[in-house]
């Protein structure tokens, strides 16, 4: 086993005052130290970021990082309950260093923009009017669709997609939803995607929807993309509701949102002068170089071949 030191930023609207005395800005739980970033007794809580840090013994740097993040995920989830404020780590930078090594794994998140705008055209207004004039009441489905569009988080979107599909199939079933829902779900999604989301007619418990609303969390092994659900519903509306292409199926990154748009950089690095530095220092160094990595003072990025070698050996 190798020993790694891991640091991870956390974005939160909680001010860390869980300590005591001169260390009021920090606490430790689950082997992780949670410390308010840039706190001082005179100026108080100046940022909305914490730094979580801890030591992990693991076979590799990737294993250590995953072990740390798994523990961090549990604590952050509990913080959201007891603290009642936004707390997120998955879109924040991290640094994994190995004891007695001048190399590290650096993951850098930078909020990119408010999202690229899309054009609303005359044919879109015609589509809106047709929905409003339709004898079927799409209003509940449309409310869910608005929430889907305005929600940046994956699992929340996934649950809302399932709810929107139930609302849509109820609207289309002419009062016979109990008997028509399976056919309509398949008609909209196709058999494979329908089974992934809703299970089979004989066993709904195997579907993602059932598990999510009955206390089981989404797993990476579920292998489902939001884009395939989105495109299936858009395609159905164009073919069966509008009878022509009103909603574009070629939009890149549909449901654009002004929140949580990040540039992500994940690379192996080498500290200059064989002196390890902390995550906050590296973030500052990288942000100040303005894209010109030759101006980095504290570390350097490795070339593609060396990067791949270090990542495998780290």
C-alpha positions, 0 to 999 in steps of 0.5 A, a space after each residue: 500500500 502507498 500513502 497519499 495526501 488528498 485535498 479537495 475543495 468544497 463549494 458551500 454556503 455554510 460558514 464553518 464555525 464547528 471548531 473552537 477557540 482559534 480553530 473555530 473554522 475547522 472540524 474533523 470527521 471520518 478521517 477528513 479535516 474540513 477547514 474554511 478557506 481564507 478564514 481569519 479571526 479579524 475578517 471572518 468567513 471571506 469565501 464560500 469554499 472549504 478545503 477537505 484534506 486527509 491521508 489515505 493508504 491505497 494501491 494507487 493514486 486513483 484508488 486513493 482519490 476514489 476512497 477519499 471521495 466516497 467518504 467525502 460524499 457521505 459527509 457532504 450529503 449529511 452536511 446538506 441535511 444538518 446545515 440546510 445550505 448548498 454544499 457541493 464538491 463534485 465540481 471543485 478542484 482536487 489534488 492527490 500527492 504521494 508521500 516522498 514524491 514530487 509528482 501528483 494528480 491535479 484536477 482543476 475546475 473552472 466555471 466557464 460561462 453562463 452558457 451559450 444562447 440559443 435562438 427562438 424562431 417564428 416556428 417555435 412560436 407556432 409550436 407553442 400555440 399548437 400546444 396551447 390550442 390542443 384539446 389534450 392538456 399538456 400543462 403538467 408535462 410542460 411544468 415538469 419539462 421546465 423543471 428539467 430544463 432549469 435543473 443542472 444536476 443529473 439525478 434530479 433531471 433523471 427523476 424529473 424525466 420519469 415524472 414528465 413521461 408519466 404526465 405525458 402518457 397520462 395526457 395521451 391515454 384518454 383516461 386509460 393510463 393504467 392500461 395504456 402506459 406501457 404501450 405509450 412509454 415504449 412508443 415514446 422511448 423504444 423498448 430498450 430505453 423504456 425497460 431501463 427506465 420503467 422496467 417490464 410490464 411484469 416487473 417494474 422494480 427492475 427499472 431505474 424510476 422504481 429504484 430512485 423513488 424507493 430509496 435506491 440511488 442511481 449507480 454508474 452501472 445503470 448506463 443511461 444518458 440523459 441525452 437519449 431520453 431527451 432526444 426520444 421525447 423531442 423526436 416523439 413530439 416532432 413526429 406525433 404531436 407537431 407532425 413536423 420538425 419544430 424542436 431541433 434534434 441537432 442542438 449540442 448540449 440541449 437544455 442549456 443552463 446558466 449554472 454549473 458550466 465548467 472547464 475541467 482539466 485532469 493531469 499528472 503534474 510535477 512540482 518544481 524544485 521538488 517541493 510539494 505545494 497545496 491545492 489552493 496554491 496550485 489553483 492560484 498559480 494556474 489561474 494566474 498563468 492565463 493559459 500560458 503554462 510556461 509561466 507556472 511557478 510552482 509546477 509543470 504539466 507533463 507531456 502526453 507520454 510521460 503523463 500516461 506513464 505517471 498516471 499508470 504508475 502513480 
